[in-house]
Amino acid sequence: MYQPNTVWQFATAASIKFGRGCRYQLLDQLRLHGLSRPIVVLDATIRGLPLVSELLDSLATFPDVQSDGGLISKITATVFDGCKPEPTIDTALAACTAAVQTGADCVIGIGGGSNLDVAKITAVVARYGGQPSDYFGFDRVPGPVLPLFALPTTAGTGSEVSHSAVLTDVEQAVKVSTLSRWLRPTCAMVDPALTDSCPRTVTAHSGIDALVHAIEAYTNRDYSQMVNVDPQARAYEGSYPLTRLFAAEAIRLIGQSLVIACDHPHDKAARDAMSLAAMLAGMAFSNSGVGIVHALEYPIGAATHVGHGEGNGLLLPHVMRYNLPIRVAEFADIARWLGMNVVGLNHRQSAEAAIEAVVELQHSIGIRTRLSEIGLARESIPEMAAKAFEIKRLMDINPQTVQLSDLESILASAY
């Protein structure tokens, strides 16, 4: 007999290509799907990168596409390069407008998570019309969107395999999410060569973001404890064996490679490992869920304009301290995977070593570690906590029940 607490499900991008040079298969993907009018969504900086400009040139010069039906059509690509970090609703709307005006039949997102999120919203609105805000929340996209191809240029967000897109609502001063199974890309094309030119700060911020994804996915509420949430109405499953497997490997890879990728940007092995870690973390969190690190960062990021990855990384050890009492075994695992020597330590000491490892990593890669450093006023803490507390899908996924006062205490400790 069916029991809700005995069943979990997993989803990711419909197809994944991983490895150096896989970007060259983009044209093959268009041919496979019989597509000829892509809109490429990216930002001006990414557009100017040699590897990306070469890819765009190949779209412009490729003579024709032979579809399975025998029809031949020339590729006519439109490029929207107006994306910005932490994109606003207006930015996404501009991309959507360009897609509609040019009759795009698919969307190619190239860049970090911000660009890929705009590409996802573009694929929705270009198919169904309306405004980006019409689709905020969970499961409000009515069906399949335009075919979507995601090429990440950072190793962090995992947006290339996830079912979410985040925009900034300037009027409400908060980040808002669209979550839908239809947002998972048609093909994730993860070419680590596209990350080779990432500046140190981007490498650090995106890398710590991937670590947050993996740790939250690994330590969130177990799927068996989600029985009071209708499976058809929830954004996340809770943590379960397959996602924990992906999260564990992501944590291990990040522990081995993030500092190297920051300090030695030409180390291709470290870049490859971080791209794989970010993708695995994306596969984990987009099923198991992110938690209160993200819930707190959404209003704080909107208020201070701190980058999403750095904001998450700043908050991570403080949320870990809050959750430690009921995640001792899991944190002990994390300590080992992050390279801490836990020989001779008891479980509690090993768990605390995981937090120490994260703090050491913060300092090694050079991210800010206090809310005061990113410009948040102390008197804003109650407002930030209250806004985060309203994001119930993330409150409910945390391993222990969260009170508003808990969030205020976490932020006070991070100040």
Secondary structure, 3 states (H helix, E strand, C coil): CCCHHHCCCCCCCCCEEECCCHHHHHHHHHHHHCCCCEEEECEHHHHCCHHHHHHHHHHHHCCCEECCCCCEECCCCEEECECCCCCEHHHHHHHHHHHHHHCCCEEEEEECHHHHHHHHHHHHHHHHCCCHHHHCEECCCCCCCCCEEEEECCCCCCCCCCCEEEEEECCCCEEEEEECHHHCCCEEEECHHHHCCCCHHHHHHHHHHHHHHHHHHHHCCEHHHCCCCCHHHCCCCCECHHHHHHHHHHHHHHHHHHHHHHHCCCCHHHHHHHHHHHHHHHHHHHHHCCCHHHHHHHHHHHHHCCCHHHHHHHHHHHHHHHHHHHCHHHHHHHHHHCCCCCCCCCHHHHHHHHHHHHHHHHHHHCCCCCHHHHCCCHHHHHHHHHHHHCCHHHHCCCCCCCCHHHHHHHHHHHC
